[in-house]
Structures are given as structure tokens and as C-alpha cells.
Amino acid sequence: MQKSSLYDTHGWLLAAGVLLAAIGLWRAPAQGSGGSTGAQGETQTLPPIAMAATADSNNRMIAVTGTDITGASILYVVDTVSYQLAVYQAVGGSESSQGVKLVGARRIDLDFKVDGYKDRSQFTYKKLREEFDKQERESAATSKGGANLSADPTNQ
């Protein structure tokens, strides 16, 4: 298989990996206890920490790295052939706290077949599909109706 063809067929996986990393980095501050309560019971959040992420891929794997709110390095690895996702966390510091930890792993082939999950979009996939199908039926009916028109009055 040609190299450009592999990028064309698996490019969406690279985009999905980058999106997953961005979502993970975006949600990390919200999951921590990075806030303090003011005198009036109002929650104040700390400013976000600047974080960088990188991504790379080859004909089989996509790797996306970043840093979470605790300062630990995160690595997302996507196998585009077997549709597997693995997430690792690397922690530095003292010798006793250093290490690499498998945070989670799963097959993701069925994830891409879900029409929507926790989808807070204005329109769900199902509603959009129904609307597009309706428009296609109306368009087909209009073109069929127009195709039956003839200049010959006996044909009507």
C-alpha cells in the first residue's frame, strides 16, 4: 500500500488522537482540586498552567504527548491497525516516585461506530440524518415530478 494512501485512510485517527490529547489536557484542571473557596462561598479557580503537546505517527502508530495539571507527562498511543488506545503517565521527581504507569487501554474500533455519546450539540446525529434524508426524498420527488413533464400534452 502506498504511503500517501495510508495517511489518507488513517489520517482521521491522527486527528482523533490529537483531539483526545487536547480534551485530556483541557479537562485535567477541572478534575483536580485546583480551586479555593472564597469568604462568600464562591469558588475561585487557579489560572491554567501552560502545557505543550506534540504528536507524531507512522504507518501504524500515532503518539500524542502532553503534560497534565500535576506536571506528569502523558502519552496517548493509538494503534491504527488493531484500533487500540493506550494511555501512559510518566512521573519524575525523587527516585521512589519516578516511573511509568499504564493509565488505561482499550479497543476503540466500536467507539467510531457510535452516532453520539454525551453529545451536547445543538442537533444530534439522528436528527440531522432525518433532516438530510427528508431533503433527499423531497429533492428526488421534485426531480421525478419534473422529469415526467413533457411538451406533449397527451403524455400527461
C-alpha positions as CSV (number, residue, x, y, z in Angstrom):
1,M,0.0,0.0,0.0
2,Q,1.3,3.4,-0.8
3,K,2.5,5.7,1.9
4,S,0.1,8.6,0.9
5,S,-2.8,6.1,0.8
6,L,-2.1,5.1,4.4
7,Y,-2.1,8.7,5.5
8,D,-5.4,9.3,3.6
9,T,-7.1,6.2,5.2
10,H,-5.7,6.7,8.7
11,G,-5.4,10.5,8.9
12,W,-8.7,10.6,10.8
13,L,-7.1,8.5,13.5
14,L,-4.3,11.1,13.9
15,A,-6.9,13.8,14.2
16,A,-8.8,11.7,16.8
17,G,-5.6,11.1,18.8
18,V,-4.8,14.8,18.8
19,L,-8.4,15.6,19.8
20,L,-8.2,13.1,22.6
21,A,-5.0,14.6,23.9
22,A,-6.5,18.1,23.7
23,I,-9.6,17.0,25.6
24,G,-7.5,15.3,28.2
25,L,-5.3,18.3,28.7
26,W,-8.3,20.7,28.7
27,R,-10.2,18.6,31.3
28,A,-7.3,17.9,33.6
29,P,-7.6,21.2,35.5
30,A,-11.3,20.7,36.0
31,Q,-10.8,17.3,37.6
32,G,-8.2,18.3,40.1
33,S,-8.8,20.2,43.4
34,G,-7.2,23.4,41.9
35,G,-9.8,25.8,43.4
36,S,-10.2,27.5,46.7
37,T,-13.4,28.7,48.3
38,G,-13.7,32.5,48.9
39,A,-15.3,34.0,52.0
40,Q,-18.7,34.2,50.3
41,G,-18.7,30.6,49.3
42,E,-17.7,31.5,45.7
43,T,-15.2,29.1,44.1
44,Q,-12.1,30.6,42.6
45,T,-10.0,28.7,40.2
46,L,-6.3,28.9,39.7
47,P,-5.0,30.1,36.3
48,P,-4.2,27.3,34.0
49,I,-0.7,26.1,33.7
50,A,0.9,26.5,30.2
51,M,1.2,23.0,28.7
52,A,2.6,21.8,25.4
53,A,1.6,18.7,23.4
54,T,3.2,17.0,20.5
55,A,2.1,14.3,18.0
56,D,3.7,12.0,15.5
57,S,2.8,9.0,13.5
58,N,4.0,6.3,11.2
59,N,2.2,3.7,9.0
60,R,0.8,2.0,12.1
61,M,1.0,4.1,15.3
62,I,0.0,7.6,16.4
63,A,1.7,9.0,19.6
64,V,0.5,12.2,21.3
65,T,2.2,13.6,24.3
66,G,1.4,16.3,26.8
67,T,1.6,17.3,30.5
68,D,-1.3,17.1,33.0
69,I,-2.0,19.5,35.8
70,T,0.2,17.6,38.2
71,G,3.2,18.0,35.9
72,A,3.2,14.4,34.9
73,S,3.9,13.6,31.3
74,I,1.0,11.8,29.4
75,L,1.4,9.6,26.4
76,Y,-1.5,8.6,24.2
77,V,-0.7,5.7,21.8
78,V,-3.1,4.7,19.1
79,D,-2.5,1.5,17.0
80,T,-4.3,2.3,13.7
81,V,-4.2,-1.3,12.5
82,S,-5.7,-3.1,15.6
83,Y,-7.6,0.0,16.7
84,Q,-6.2,0.0,20.2
85,L,-5.6,3.0,22.5
86,A,-3.2,3.0,25.5
87,V,-2.6,5.9,27.8
88,Y,0.6,6.2,29.9
89,Q,1.6,8.6,32.7
90,A,5.3,9.3,33.4
91,V,6.2,10.9,36.7
92,G,9.6,12.4,37.6
93,G,10.9,13.6,40.9
94,S,12.7,11.5,43.6
95,E,13.8,8.0,42.7
96,S,11.0,6.5,44.8
97,S,8.3,8.4,42.9
98,Q,9.7,8.0,39.3
99,G,8.0,5.7,37.0
100,V,5.8,5.0,34.0
101,K,2.2,3.9,34.7
102,L,-0.4,2.4,32.3
103,V,-3.4,4.6,33.0
104,G,-5.8,2.8,30.7
105,A,-6.1,0.8,27.5
106,R,-8.9,-0.3,25.3
107,R,-10.0,-1.3,21.8
108,I,-11.5,1.7,20.1
109,D,-12.9,0.2,16.8
110,L,-16.5,0.3,18.1
111,D,-16.1,3.8,19.5
112,F,-16.0,5.1,16.0
113,K,-19.4,3.5,15.2
114,V,-21.3,5.3,17.9
115,D,-23.6,8.0,16.5
116,G,-23.3,10.1,19.7
117,Y,-22.3,9.8,23.3
118,K,-22.6,12.6,25.7
119,D,-23.2,14.7,22.7
120,R,-24.3,18.2,23.7
121,S,-24.5,19.5,20.1
122,Q,-27.4,21.6,19.0
123,F,-28.5,18.8,16.7
124,T,-28.0,15.1,17.3
125,Y,-26.7,12.9,14.6
126,K,-30.1,11.2,14.4
127,K,-32.0,14.5,13.9
128,L,-29.5,15.6,11.3
129,R,-29.7,12.3,9.5
130,E,-33.5,12.5,9.5
131,E,-33.4,16.1,8.1
132,F,-31.0,15.2,5.3
133,D,-33.0,12.1,4.4
134,K,-36.1,14.2,4.2
135,Q,-34.4,16.7,2.0
136,E,-33.1,13.9,-0.3
137,R,-36.7,12.5,-0.6
138,E,-38.1,15.9,-1.4
139,S,-35.4,16.5,-3.9
140,A,-35.9,13.1,-5.5
141,A,-39.7,13.7,-5.7
142,T,-39.2,17.1,-7.3
143,S,-36.8,15.8,-9.9
144,K,-39.1,12.8,-10.7
145,G,-42.0,15.2,-11.0
146,G,-40.1,17.5,-13.2
147,A,-38.8,14.5,-15.3
148,N,-42.4,13.4,-16.1
149,L,-43.3,16.8,-17.6
150,S,-43.4,16.7,-21.3
151,A,-44.2,19.2,-24.1
152,D,-46.6,16.6,-25.4
153,P,-50.0,17.3,-23.8
154,T,-51.1,13.7,-24.4
155,N,-48.4,12.4,-22.1
156,Q,-49.9,14.0,-19.0
